[in-house]
Amino acid sequence: MSAATPTVLIWTGLLLTPVMISLGQVLFKLAGGRIDERDATGVMGVLHTLLDPFLLVALAIYGSATILWIYVLRHVPLSQAYPFMALSFVLVPLASWLFFGETLGLRYWVGAGLLLGGMVVMNT
């Protein structure tokens, strides 16, 4: 990291931001699935979509994650912080398996291992 040792809050932000982004992706998927349940055309369809609770919560989470990320970037160089965002590429498929029953094959596990290993290499 930077010359100063990151605090617990900084580490929390580095890890929590991709978790929040991943949760937002799950909520976007849920919101998208609900569009099929109603007429998504016309002004009322667009309004229903924009006011979908899953979408609103996802946007709130994304907004909160952005504010947290900005705080982290005040204290950690972007080149060192950004690799933590790769966690979302590990977490989103795990969430899709957990919540939507999607299949994760050997290639996912190998790729996840490579991503996590790459994060370690980049930040040590």
Buried (B, 14 or more C-beta within 10 A) or exposed (E): BEEEEBEEEBBEBBEBBBBBBBBBBBBBBBBEEBBEEEEEEEEEEEEBBEEBEBBEBBBEBBEBBEEBBEBBEEBBEEEBBBBBBBBBBBBBBBBBEEEEEEEBEEEBEEBBEEBBEEBEEEBE
